[in-house]
Amino acid sequence: MSELNTPLRRSKRGQPVVAYTSSPSSSSASVVPSGPLHSRPTRPQDLFEDEASSLDSLEHLTTQFYQSYARSSKASSARAPVRVYGRAQRPRQSDADVPTVFNVGDTVLVKTGSPTPSVAVITAIWNVDGEDFKPKASLRIRVHWFVRPSELPKIRAKRDFYENEVLYNISACETLAPSVVLAHCAVSAASSKAITARQDAAVDELYCRQAVDPMRGLYYQFQWDTFRLQALARILPGQEEQSVDWPDDHVWAVKAATATRVTTSTRGEGENPRKRRRIEHDAEEDRSESSDGASGDEFEVPLNDISEEEDDLIADEDEDDVVAELAPRTPSRRRKRAGTSTPRTPRTPRTPRRTASVAASTPRRRGKDASLAQPTPHSKAALRRRKKTALAVRPPPPAAGILDIIDEGAAQELGTDPWLRAMHVLHVAARPGALPCREAEYGRVLRAVEELLEEGSGGCIYISGVPGTGKTATVHAVVRELKRMAEQNEANPFAYVEINGLKIPEPAAAYGLLWEAVSGHDSARDGHMKISAKEALRLLSNHFSGTARVGPAGGHACVVLMDELDQLMTTKQDVVYNFFNWPTLAGSKLVVLAVANTMDLPERVMSGRVRSRLGMVRINFQPYTTPQLEQIVRARLASAKLGLPADAPEVIAPDALKFAAMKVSSISGDARRVLDICRRTVELVQPRKRMARTEDVKAVIKEMQNSPTAAYLRELSFHERLMLAALIKCVRKEGVEEIRWADVQHQHLIFLNLLSGSGADDDRDPAPTRRPSADELTLVLDSLLASHALIAEDGIAVARKAEGERRVALNLEYAEVERVLGEVGGPRWRNALNV
């Protein structure tokens, strides 16, 4: 008796799978199975996911397995778009009606989201019959994936591949319909089949010499021909070791028992010792699960039992790669120990073993742990595992000293003029090698992302802080470090995409950018994909939910930086909801770094359903203090003096630098503003070749404060300034720039009682004698619209709306308006505007 008590949810953690239409239909006349092998009651995994979710019981269903199936050549998908170079023999007219036969163990080309067909091997063929059951497809086929080099993650350790080379995925399987199978292909392990010239490569003539774990970036030596024959010997009829568990994915999966470190010419760096020990520890656990008769009481060397001396010896070894020989064999029965077991003596690190064996073990049922559900990214089990396997975060280079900003080309262009070099390093666009005063935040972000990548799960990290506190720069530094680690095989490979709310035309455009990264599309080479936001949303939803994934190109982790999250907030909040919900799905492997300018944005703006999916990992960047701003500027000025004589003159006096830092930290703590002030000061004294003093800094600050926008805002009336403050408050509250006129009026009246009589000059902000009417507030709005300080909706469609439904928006820079209103209004205005 088999019943579906809960909706089926298959875990595909770490497994790249195909993109196909949900439950594709296929004509029963064009696909005919043959060679019955085995029959049994139907299980949930025998059905497509939408079929299983629509059934209440499986009692009346039967599953029949076959050895092959034939497909008529009249089917539209019978042939693959294979390009042949040179002379090719055309098919004879008499062969036009000969059906194509696909057997278990055949390698085939499969239609996926990639422009080039993916490669797989057929591991099982079956159909499901039963009373009143209408199948979506006449047959189901189970395939095990190969991976093309182009389908590997973009950020990974670089290796050299042949033009027609494919790699065997160690454990990725998927159930498909026959309609997505295009044609046969030949995969061989013979070195004579390797092709080095691109013009000689064919789509259906492939060479396989290695197996790969795409999620962890591990490569293994592999003999495909031998492995295929031994796998078929276990499942075809007439064999003594025939498996009874149909379909049996363990027959086609391979496990690395022990990794051999060998020197290759395709790597420049060795593997991280901590990651190497974890890989060996995981392999030991896998072997213990597949051992026959193991009681579970056998002694296992814990991860922390490795001595420090062995760690140092492993770290000092000059080895470049981790490659294991995959020799399929049945593991020997582990001997049980009676009584108290004696811990085995670990082998000495002085004589490391250079041989390896990887066991493709005889299929056994997994232990009780295999039936447990996978922990969610925020569950207690996942948090405990992260704490046990905490990674050593590499701190950034010392930032208190000298930053590497000026490269060789810029140094030659700038020459030896210390003022020109100082202006170059003080520019806000100059990217330093390390961020001063953000070492703690850097370590927290790096640790959080590295843990998620290491365990292969998804998660959200919310990073907040006022503008100019180094949020985006810190995340960029973390991503650069993760890329370096992945390229040197010290971290798992991943894909990366950056989505800036100010650089996309609308929030829904973020779906297209994420789909490009997930599908493996190379936008730098081929340009952006021409896909609508609605279509990209559908594909992403199917991919992360497991309904229809993208194929072998989508089996690795993806890191998304969502900068300027405030600009991605919409009325329905559907964009941020989807981006925060996808990482919580099992097997999504999506890591979202959300950067916003307000710390309480989730509580103040986001709805409950969005806030609940954000998680508990929140990192807040506090505004810079006066000593921190001084340290930032000093570090940049020190980098400008690299290569100059020891007696090179100073460009800014210490007192002037301290005054600029104090002035900025008392208002906003924005590092960009203090860099602008210092750069403008150096530019002012550069023609006279002298050191900038405090008087020069004061003159620059006065000049920057007297900009045309600031002069205009200072001349506004009390109610005009009050309306601008009310609009800014509404924008922060709702998270969108277009605000209803009725909401602005309501906030204006609230601020009227709060801010009147609070300015530096009470004559400018008198106490109200009465509340302004709606018509008087409309006159204030018209005055601001006439000066283009505000913009409002206009047109025939707007005229049909109610007056309060009209939307207005600020046409000036928010930071400038907040600063000037705070200076003119006094402390109470600054507190109301949070500046």
Salt bridges, closest charged atoms under 4 A:
ASP46 OD2 - ARG40 NH1 2.77
GLU49 OE2 - LYS12 NZ 2.88
GLU51 OE1 - ARG140 NH2 2.33
ASP95 OD2 - ARG92 NE 3.22
ASP106 OD2 - HIS184 NE2 3.32
GLU163 OE1 - ARG198 NE 3.59
GLU165 OE2 - ARG209 NE 2.82
ASP245 OD1 - ARG43 NH1 2.93
ASP249 OD2 - ARG142 NH2 2.77
GLU280 OE2 - ARG261 NH1 3.46
ASP282 OD2 - ARG216 NH2 3.37
GLU284 OE1 - ARG287 NH2 1.71
GLU284 OE2 - ARG334 NH2 3.77
GLU284 OE2 - ARG344 NH2 3.69
GLU285 OE2 - HIS281 NE2 3.09
GLU289 OE1 - ARG366 NH1 2.54
ASP292 OD2 - ARG333 NH2 3.02
GLU300 OE2 - ARG334 NH1 2.99
ASP311 OD1 - ARG277 NH1 2.96
GLU317 OE1 - ARG261 NE 3.24
GLU319 OE1 - ARG261 NE 3.02
GLU319 OE2 - ARG354 NH1 2.89
ASP321 OD2 - ARG159 NH1 2.76
ASP321 OD1 - ARG267 NH1 3.28
ASP417 OD2 - LYS689 NZ 2.77
GLU441 OE2 - ARG438 NH1 3.42
GLU450 OE2 - ARG394 NH1 3.77
GLU454 OE2 - ARG278 NH1 3.50
GLU455 OE2 - ARG386 NE 2.88
GLU481 OE2 - ARG484 NH2 2.69
GLU490 OE1 - ARG394 NH2 3.62
GLU490 OE1 - ARG484 NH2 3.62
GLU498 OE2 - HIS476 NE2 3.29
GLU516 OE1 - HIS528 ND1 3.15
ASP526 OD1 - ARG525 NE 3.19
GLU535 OE2 - ARG538 NH2 2.50
ASP600 OD2 - ARG604 NE 3.51
GLU603 OE2 - ARG618 NH1 2.63
GLU630 OE1 - ARG634 NH2 2.96
GLU650 OE2 - LYS641 NZ 3.05
ASP670 OD1 - ARG672 NE 3.38
GLU683 OE1 - ARG680 NH1 3.94
ASP696 OD1 - ARG690 NH2 3.00
GLU703 OE2 - ARG680 NH2 3.56
ASP743 OD1 - ARG740 NH1 2.80
ASP765 OD1 - ARG721 NH2 2.61
GLU776 OE2 - ARG770 NH2 2.69
GLU793 OE1 - LYS801 NZ 3.78
GLU805 OE2 - ARG740 NH2 3.00
GLU816 OE2 - ARG819 NH2 2.68
GLU818 OE2 - ARG732 NH2 2.88
GLU823 OE1 - ARG714 NH2 3.01
GLU823 OE2 - ARG819 NH1 3.05
